[in-house]
Amino acid sequence: MSTTGSQNLFNRVWDLHTVRTLPSGQTQLFIGQHLIHEVTSPQAFQMLRDRGLHVLFPERTLATVDHIIPTDNQARPFADGLAEEMMSAIERNCHEFGITLLDLADKRQGIVHVVGPEMGLTQPGITLACGDSHTSTHGAFGCIAFGIGTSQVADVLASQTMALGRPKVRRVGVNGKLRPGVYAKDVILHIIRKLGVEGGVGYAYEFAGEVFDRMTMEERMTVCNMSIEGGARCGYINPDQTTVDYLRGLPHSPKGEAFERAAKWWLSLASPANAQFDDRVELDGASIEPTVTWGINPAQSVGVSEKIPDSSKLPIGEQKGIREAMAFMEFHDNQPIKGTRIDVAFIGSCTNSRISDLREAAAVAKGRKVAPHVRALVVPGSQQVLAQAEAEGLHEIFRAAGFDWRAAGCSMCLAMNPDKLVGREVCASSSNRNFKGRQGSPTGRTLLMSPAMVAAAAITGAVADVRELLA
C-alpha cells in the first residue's frame, strides 16, 4: 500500500516497517521493540539453540518477570517449583543471549505492559511485539503493537522480523463527555459490549474522538489493553501533545534537540481528517455508566444500574451462550447486577495497576473499611508504581481500609502464581478477562470493573455504584 495523504496511522506505520511481501501474501514486518517475559520465552530460546541461531539485535529486546512471580513472599527458591524453573530459565537465557533482564532485584521490574511505557521504550510510530495477548496496550502511544505466539517470539529474536497479514482498520469514535464516576475501563467495556468479542476479528481499531482526546496516557493504555478482548488484532490512539508530554524525560526517550525532532515526527503520524478506513463506528460517551461484566466473556456486561438481559428476548443464536453464562455465574434473567455479593476484590493487572488507577481506588477506600467477608488485595503494576504509591501514602490508605498491599506482578489476573480464587468465590476484578477458570479456580467467578468500582465493591461487600460513594 503506497503512502498517501489520506493514509491512516496504522497503514503508514505498517508500510514504513515492511521488509517485503512474502509469497503467502503476508508481510515480513520489522519489529522495532521486542518485550519478553518468563512464560512464553523459554521454548523460543530453545528453538534458537536447536537451530544454532543467535539473537540478531539483543539491544532491541527487553525481558521482565511478572506472570509467575509471587506478590507476597518472593524469597528464592519460589515455593512453586514450576515458577522457580521458569524464573531460572529466563535468567539463564538472558545471560546467554545478552538480553537485559529486569529481575526482582531491579527497581524497574514489573508487568511487561507497564514497564515498557514507563521506561520510554514504547514510542509513536514503532512496531512492538511481545508474547502476550495484551501487547495491544502499547498502541496508546500511536504505535502498532502485537501479541504473538512462542514460535513468533523465536522469529523476532532470530531475525527482528515476523510474518503477518495486514488487517483492515476500523475507526471507533467516542464523543461527548464522560459522566463523573465513569473511567477508561468503563469505556472499553462499553465498546466491547456494543461490538462484541468477535467484532474486531480481522481489524485493527483506531480509537478516536473527544473522549480519547481528553484521556491521560494511562487511561489510553487501559482502553488499548482490551482491544484484543474485542477480537481486534491491535488497537491504537493517535499521538498528540499528551503523548509527547508523557514521553519527555523518560529514560529511553530521545534527549534535547533529538526529542523535539522526534516529537514533531510523532505528531505528523496521526491519521489526517480525511483518512480512509475500512469501517467506522460512532458511540456516545455521555451514555456510558460504570460498567460490570456479568458473564464469561468481556462483552457480557451491563451498566451498574441495569439488569442482566432477558435471554428469551435475545436473538436465537445468542441464547445458548447467554444461558451458559448465566448458569455458570448463577444469575437469572432480569436480575440487577448491583447488590451482587462478592468474596474477593482484586485491584491490579496490566489493564489497571498504574498510579492513576491506585489513586482512583484509594479515593474510594479512604476512611472506609473492607467488608468483613471480603478478601481484598492491591497489586501495583511495577516497582516504580509501588514506590510512587508509597511515597504518596496510598499503601497506608489501603492497609487502613483492610486491603492487602502486595509487590509488583500479574497476580490474580491469570493466577499463574499463588494468588488464586478458591472454589466458587466471586471476584470483583480490575483485570481484563472473566473466562471460566481465568483467576485460578475452575469454578471461580469474575466480575470485571474499574479499580474505583472494585474498591466500592470491597467496601460494601457487593457490586455497588461508585458514584454513590464518591458523592
C-alpha positions in Angstrom: 0.0 0.0 0.0 1.5 3.3 -1.0 1.8 6.3 1.3 -0.9 8.9 0.5 -2.2 12.0 2.2 -5.3 10.1 3.3 -3.5 7.1 4.8 -4.3 6.3 8.4 -1.6 5.9 11.0 -1.8 2.1 11.1 -1.2 1.7 7.4 1.5 4.3 7.3 3.5 2.7 10.2 2.9 -0.8 8.6 4.4 0.4 5.3 7.4 2.0 7.0 8.2 -1.3 8.6 7.6 -3.6 5.7 10.7 -5.6 4.6 8.9 -7.4 1.8 5.7 -9.1 0.8 6.1 -12.9 1.2 4.8 -15.5 -1.4 2.0 -16.2 1.1 0.7 -12.7 0.7 1.8 -11.9 4.3 4.1 -9.0 5.1 7.6 -9.6 6.6 7.4 -6.8 9.2 10.4 -5.3 11.0 9.8 -5.2 14.8 11.4 -2.1 16.4 10.9 -3.2 20.0 10.5 -6.7 21.4 9.4 -7.4 25.0 9.6 -10.8 26.6 8.7 -12.4 30.0 9.3 -15.7 31.7 6.3 -17.7 30.5 6.3 -17.6 26.7 10.1 -17.2 26.1 11.7 -20.5 27.3 10.6 -22.5 24.3 11.5 -19.7 21.9 15.1 -19.6 23.2 15.3 -23.4 22.9 14.2 -23.1 19.2 17.2 -20.8 18.6 19.5 -23.3 20.3 18.1 -26.2 18.3 18.8 -24.3 15.1 22.1 -22.9 16.0 20.9 -19.3 15.9 21.7 -16.3 18.0 19.6 -13.2 18.9 20.1 -10.8 16.0 19.6 -7.5 17.9 19.7 -8.2 21.7 19.5 -4.5 22.4 16.0 -4.4 20.8 14.6 -7.0 23.3 13.9 -6.3 27.0 12.9 -9.0 29.4 11.0 -8.7 32.7 9.4 -11.1 35.1 5.7 -10.8 36.0 3.4 -13.7 35.4 4.6 -16.4 37.8 6.3 -14.4 40.5 4.6 -14.4 43.9 3.4 -11.0 45.2 3.8 -11.8 48.9 6.8 -14.0 49.7 9.4 -13.5 47.0 12.2 -15.5 48.6 14.1 -17.8 46.3 13.7 -20.6 45.5 10.0 -19.9 45.0 7.6 -22.4 46.8 6.1 -23.3 43.4 8.7 -25.5 41.6 7.5 -24.6 38.1 7.7 -20.9 38.8 11.2 -21.3 40.1 12.1 -23.3 36.9 10.7 -20.5 34.7 12.5 -17.8 36.7 15.8 -19.7 36.4 15.2 -20.2 32.7 14.8 -16.6 31.8 17.8 -15.6 34.0 19.9 -18.2 32.1 18.6 -17.3 28.7 19.0 -13.6 29.0 22.6 -14.1 30.3 23.5 -16.4 27.5 21.9 -14.3 24.7 22.9 -10.9 26.0 19.4 -9.5 26.8 18.7 -7.0 29.6 16.5 -8.6 32.3 14.5 -6.7 34.9 14.6 -9.3 37.7 13.2 -8.9 41.2 16.4 -7.1 42.3 15.9 -4.4 39.6 13.8 -1.4 40.6 12.4 -1.2 37.1 10.8 -4.7 37.3 7.1 -5.1 36.8 4.3 -6.2 34.4 5.7 -6.1 30.9 3.0 -3.7 29.6 3.6 -1.3 32.5 7.4 -1.2 32.4 7.8 -0.7 28.6 5.8 2.6 28.6 7.2 4.0 31.9 10.8 3.4 30.6 10.1 5.3 27.4 10.6 2.2 25.2 7.1 2.5 23.8 7.1 5.4 21.3 4.8 6.6 18.4 5.5 5.1 15.0 7.3 2.0 16.1 6.3 -1.7 15.8 6.3 -3.6 19.0 5.7 -7.3 19.8 5.5 -9.4 22.9 4.5 -13.0 23.6 1.4 -11.8 25.5 -2.0 -11.1 24.1 -2.4 -7.7 25.9 0.5 -6.2 24.0 -2.1 -4.0 22.3 -1.7 -1.8 25.4 1.2 0.0 23.8 -1.0 1.2 20.9 -2.0 4.0 23.2 1.2 5.7 22.1 0.4 5.6 18.4 2.4 2.5 17.6 1.5 -0.9 16.2 1.7 -3.4 19.0 1.0 -7.1 18.5 0.7 -10.0 20.9 2.4 -13.0 19.4 2.9 -16.8 19.9 6.0 -18.6 21.1 7.2 -19.5 17.5 6.9 -15.9 16.5 8.9 -14.8 19.6 11.6 -17.1 18.2 11.3 -15.4 14.8 11.7 -11.9 16.3 14.7 -13.0 18.4 16.4 -14.5 15.4 15.5 -12.0 12.7 13.9 -9.0 14.3 11.0 -9.6 11.8 7.8 -11.6 11.7 5.2 -12.6 9.1 1.8 -11.0 9.4 -1.3 -10.5 7.3 -2.3 -6.8 7.1 -5.6 -6.3 9.0 -8.3 -3.9 8.0 -8.7 -0.7 10.1 -11.9 0.3 11.9 -12.2 3.8 13.4 -14.1 3.6 16.7 -15.2 7.1 17.6 -16.4 8.0 21.0 -17.5 11.6 21.5 -19.3 13.5 24.2 -18.3 14.0 27.8 -17.9 11.1 30.3 -20.0 11.5 33.4 -18.4 11.5 36.9 -17.6 8.0 38.1 -17.0 6.7 34.6 -13.5 5.7 33.8 -11.5 4.4 30.8 -12.3 0.8 31.9 -16.0 1.5 31.5 -15.4 3.0 28.0 -13.6 -0.1 26.7 -16.1 -2.5 28.3 -18.9 -0.5 26.7 -17.2 -0.7 23.3 -16.8 -4.4 23.6 -20.4 -4.8 24.7 -21.6 -2.9 21.6 -19.3 -4.5 19.0 -18.9 -8.0 20.6 -15.9 -10.2 21.4 -15.5 -11.2 17.7 -16.5 -7.8 16.3 -12.9 -6.8 15.7 -11.7 -10.0 14.1 -9.6 -9.1 11.0 -9.3 -5.4 12.2 -7.1 -3.0 13.9 -9.0 -0.5 16.0 -8.2 3.2 15.8 -9.8 4.8 18.9 -10.6 8.4 18.2 -12.9 11.2 19.3 -13.3 13.7 22.2 -13.3 11.1 24.9 -9.9 9.7 24.0 -8.5 13.2 23.3 -9.2 14.1 26.9 -7.7 10.9 28.4 -4.4 10.7 30.0 -1.8 8.2 28.6 -2.6 5.8 31.4 -6.3 5.9 30.6 -5.5 5.3 26.9 -3.4 2.3 27.8 -6.4 0.8 29.6 -8.5 1.2 26.5 -5.9 -0.2 24.1 -5.1 -3.1 26.5 -8.5 -4.6 26.0 -8.7 -4.2 22.2 -7.8 -7.9 22.0 -10.9 -8.7 24.1 -13.0 -7.3 21.3 -11.3 -9.5 18.8 -9.2 -6.8 17.2 -5.6 -7.6 16.2 -4.5 -4.5 17.9 -5.7 -1.0 18.9 -4.2 2.4 18.9 -4.7 6.1 19.6 -3.1 8.8 17.5 -0.2 10.6 19.2 -0.8 14.2 20.4 0.6 16.7 22.8 -0.5 14.4 25.7 1.7 11.7 24.2 4.7 14.0 23.8 4.4 15.3 27.3 4.3 11.8 28.8 7.4 10.7 26.9 9.5 13.8 27.7 12.4 12.9 30.1 11.8 9.2 30.2 15.0 7.0 30.3 14.8 5.7 26.7 13.2 8.8 25.1 15.4 10.9 22.9 17.1 13.8 24.6 17.4 17.5 23.9 17.0 18.6 20.3 16.6 15.0 19.2 13.4 14.8 21.3 12.0 17.9 19.7 12.7 16.4 16.2 11.1 13.1 17.3 8.1 14.9 18.8 7.5 16.7 15.5 7.6 13.4 13.6 5.4 11.6 16.1 2.7 14.3 15.8 2.9 14.0 12.0 1.9 10.4 12.1 -1.7 11.0 13.3 -4.4 10.0 10.9 -5.5 13.1 9.0 -9.1 14.3 8.9 -9.6 12.8 5.5 -8.0 9.4 6.5 -9.5 6.3 4.9 -10.8 3.5 7.0 -12.4 0.1 6.2 -15.2 0.7 8.7 -16.4 3.4 11.1 -18.4 3.2 14.4 -19.6 6.1 16.4 -20.6 5.8 20.1 -21.9 8.4 22.7 -19.6 8.8 25.6 -22.2 10.6 27.7 -24.4 7.5 27.7 -21.8 5.3 29.4 -22.1 4.5 33.0 -20.0 2.4 35.4 -19.9 -1.0 33.8 -19.8 -4.5 35.2 -19.4 -7.8 33.4 -21.9 -10.5 34.5 -20.9 -13.4 32.2 -17.9 -15.4 31.0 -16.6 -13.0 28.3 -15.9 -9.3 28.4 -18.8 -8.4 26.1 -21.3 -9.8 28.6 -21.7 -6.6 30.7 -24.2 -4.1 31.8 -24.2 -0.6 33.3 -24.3 -0.8 37.1 -27.9 0.5 37.2 -29.1 -2.1 34.6 -30.3 -5.6 34.8 -28.8 -8.8 33.3 -30.5 -9.4 29.9 -33.7 -11.4 29.4 -32.3 -14.3 27.4 -35.7 -15.0 25.8 -35.7 -11.6 24.1 -32.3 -12.0 22.5 -31.7 -13.4 19.0 -31.9 -17.3 18.9 -28.3 -17.6 18.0 -27.2 -15.8 21.2 -29.4 -17.5 23.7 -27.4 -20.7 24.2 -24.2 -18.7 25.1 -26.1 -16.3 27.4 -27.8 -19.2 29.2 -24.5 -21.0 29.7 -23.0 -17.8 31.2 -26.0 -17.3 33.5 -25.9 -20.9 34.7 -22.1 -20.7 35.4 -22.5 -17.4 37.2 -25.7 -18.3 39.0 -27.6 -15.3 37.6 -31.0 -15.2 36.1 -32.9 -13.1 33.6 -33.6 -9.5 34.6 -31.5 -9.8 37.8 -29.9 -6.4 38.9 -26.1 -6.6 38.8 -26.0 -4.1 41.7 -26.0 -5.8 45.0 -24.3 -9.0 43.8 -22.3 -10.3 46.8 -18.5 -10.7 46.3 -15.9 -12.6 48.1 -12.7 -11.2 46.7 -11.6 -7.8 45.4 -8.6 -7.5 43.2 -7.0 -4.2 42.0 -4.2 -4.9 39.6 -3.2 -6.4 36.2 -1.7 -4.8 33.0 -5.1 -3.2 32.5 -5.4 -1.2 35.7 -2.4 -1.2 38.0 -0.8 2.1 37.2 -0.5 5.0 39.7 -3.7 6.8 38.5 -5.7 3.5 38.9 -4.4 3.2 42.5 -5.2 6.8 43.2 -8.8 6.4 42.0 -9.3 3.3 44.1 -7.7 4.9 47.2 -10.1 7.9 46.9 -12.9 5.4 47.4 -11.2 3.4 50.1 -10.0 6.3 52.2 -11.6 6.4 55.7 -13.6 3.3 55.0 -13.3 -0.4 55.8 -13.4 -3.5 53.6 -16.5 -5.6 54.3 -15.6 -8.4 56.9 -16.3 -11.2 54.4 -14.2 -9.8 51.6 -10.6 -10.7 50.9 -9.1 -7.6 49.1 -5.7 -7.1 47.6 -3.9 -4.3 45.7 -1.1 -5.2 43.4 1.0 -2.4 41.8 2.0 -2.9 38.1 5.7 -2.2 38.7 8.2 -1.5 41.4 8.2 2.1 40.1 4.4 2.3 40.6 4.8 0.7 44.0 7.4 3.2 45.1 5.4 6.2 43.9 2.2 4.9 45.6 4.1 4.5 48.9 5.6 8.0 48.5 2.1 9.3 48.3 0.9 7.3 51.2 -1.6 5.2 49.1 -0.5 2.0 50.7 -1.4 3.3 54.1 -4.9 4.2 52.9 -5.3 0.7 51.5 -3.9 -1.1 54.6 -6.0 1.0 56.9 -9.1 0.0 54.9 -8.2 -3.7 55.1 -6.6 -4.3 51.7 -3.5 -6.5 51.4 -0.7 -4.4 49.8 1.5 -6.6 47.5 4.7 -6.5 45.5 4.5 -5.8 41.7 3.3 -8.6 39.4 0.4 -10.0 37.4 -1.1 -11.6 40.5 -4.7 -12.7 40.4 -5.3 -11.6 36.8 -4.3 -15.0 35.5 -3.4 -16.9 38.6 -0.1 -18.5 37.3 1.1 -17.6 40.8 -0.2 -18.2 44.4 -2.9 -15.5 44.1 -6.0 -17.5 43.1 -9.7 -17.8 43.7 -10.9 -20.7 45.7 -14.0 -22.8 44.8 -17.0 -20.7 43.8 -15.7 -17.4 45.0 -16.9 -14.3 43.3 -14.2 -11.7 42.5 -14.6 -8.0 41.7 -11.6 -7.6 39.4 -9.9 -4.7 37.6 -8.3 -7.2 35.2 -9.2 -7.9 31.6 -10.7 -11.4 31.4 -13.6 -13.1 33.0 -13.2 -16.5 31.3 -14.0 -19.7 33.3 -11.0 -20.6 35.4 -9.1 -17.5 34.5 -8.4 -16.5 38.1 -7.3 -19.9 39.2 -10.4 -21.8 40.3 -12.2 -23.8 37.6 -15.5 -22.7 39.2 -14.5 -19.2 40.4 -16.5 -16.3 39.0 -15.1 -12.9 37.9 -16.8 -9.6 37.5 -14.7 -7.1 35.6 -15.0 -3.4 36.5 -12.9 -0.3 37.1 -10.5 0.0 40.0 -12.8 2.5 41.7 -15.7 0.2 41.3 -13.6 -2.7 42.7 -12.9 -0.6 45.8 -16.6 0.3 46.1 -17.4 -3.4 46.0 -14.8 -4.3 48.5 -16.1 -1.7 51.0 -19.8 -2.6 50.6 -19.2 -6.3 50.1 -21.3 -6.4 46.9 -21.4 -4.7 43.5 -22.0 -1.0 44.2 -22.4 2.2 42.2 -19.1 4.0 42.9 -20.8 7.3 42.2 -22.8 6.9 45.4 -19.6 6.5 47.4 -17.9 9.4 45.6 -20.8 11.7 46.3 
